[in-house]
C-alpha cells in the first residue's frame, strides 16, 4: 500500500546539494523564485524501471527543499512521480517521505485512481494540501499575518492567539527533513496600506518549528515554550538585572488548525505529523488487523508496520519572544565578546540554579547579543533541547544533544555518565577554543590550511568518537 521513499537505493549526494547559480540568502539559492507559487512537485521519466523511479525520487527531494525554502506557510508537500505509464503520489513531511501504490494509467483502474486523486486535490481544504491556515499572505500590505497560540496553561487546544506581522524571514527551512525551523522578525502592529515594514519596525522574534514531542502536552516536559514560561515566572521580578539576557515569552504554544468535523461543527486539530498522516495510518492499522483476523500472510502488513515505525511524532509549535538579538559575528571587538560571554554565563548559571533548567545546546549560534545604551549585553537563546531537572527521573543514560564541535566528551561518546551542568560548561570552553583558533567573524577568521595540523580540525568530523578522542588528547 505504502512505501518509505526517504532512502532511495542510490542517492547522488552531489545532486542533493547542487544549486543553480544565482542569488543566495542564508546560503540558499533563490534564483528560481517561481517555487513560491507551486502546489506540488512532479518528475517525469520515460521508463517504469526501478532505477528511473529512484532517480525521480532524488529529483523530487531537490524540488521539495526549494518548496519548503520559498513557502513560509508550507507544512508538508505533495509530489508526483510519473515513469512510463506508472504514477505514484508522494507525501513529504518533516521526518518522512512516503509514496502510494503505483497507478497504471494505461488501465481503467489506474486512470480511475489518478482522476480521483486530482479531484480530491481540487476540492480539499488548504490544510490538506499542505498549507498552514494560521499564516496568511496579505498581498495589499506586502507581509505575512502570523497567528501565535497563547497556551500559558499548557492547553494544546486553546483557540486564543496573538497576531503578528512580518515580511522578513531570517531562518529558512531549506532542508528536506528535520525540525523545519523558520524564524521571523515581526511586529504586533498591523502596517498601514502603502507602508512597507522595515527592520526598525520589528520588536518580536517568532520561531516556527516541528520538534519531536509527546502528543500529550502534559507529558511534554522538554518543551521550550514551557521552559521559557517558567524562566519568565521565576526570574522576571526576582532577577531584573538579567532582563534581556534570555528570551522573554510573549506568546507560544502548539499550532492548532480549525476545521469542520463530521458533525459539521467547527473543531480544533492539533497540528502533528500523525494528524497529517492520520488517514494513512488508520488505513495501515486496519489492514494489519484484517490480516491478523483472517490469518493471511499479508505483504502489506509488514509495509504498514514499517510505516508506523518511521513516523516519529513531531508537533508543530510556534513561539514569540523578545528581545531581538544579533549574532556574535557582529561584535566590534574582543572586549565586547568578553562582555557577551560573561553575561551568557551569568544567565546560564541563574537559569540552572534558580529554575532547574539545563540548556544542553551551548553553541556559537545560540549565543547572541543586543546593543544597549551602556554597550552590549549577552542573550542566550534556543531552549529546544533543554531539560527541566525538576521532572528528571534520575535516568543515567541520555540522548545526544547539541552542536557537534561544541558537544562535551560524554555527549559525543553517548556513554552511561549522566549529563549535568558540567557538560554545558565544557561546551563553553570549546566555543572559546574555537573562537581563539578560527576567529568570530570575517575580519578575525584564520585560514583553514594553517589549522590543519591542529587536533581541533577533528571537531567537525562526522565521526563523533574521533571528535571525542581529539578532545581527550592533549
PyMOL commands that set and color helices and strands:
alter all, ss='L'
color gray80, all
select helices_A, chain A and resi 13-17+33-37+50-70+108-123+126-129+199-201+217-219+224-235+240-242+273-276+278-294+299-310+328-330+334-355+364-366+389-391+404-406+409-413+421-438+448-451+455-460+464-472
alter helices_A, ss='H'
color red, helices_A
select strands_A, chain A and resi 3-4+24-25+28-29+40-45+77-83+86-93+96-99+103-104+135-138+143-149+161-171+182-187+204-212+248-254+256-260+266-270+314-322+326-327+357-358+367-372+375-380+387-388
alter strands_A, ss='S'
color yellow, strands_A
deselect
rebuild
show_as cartoon
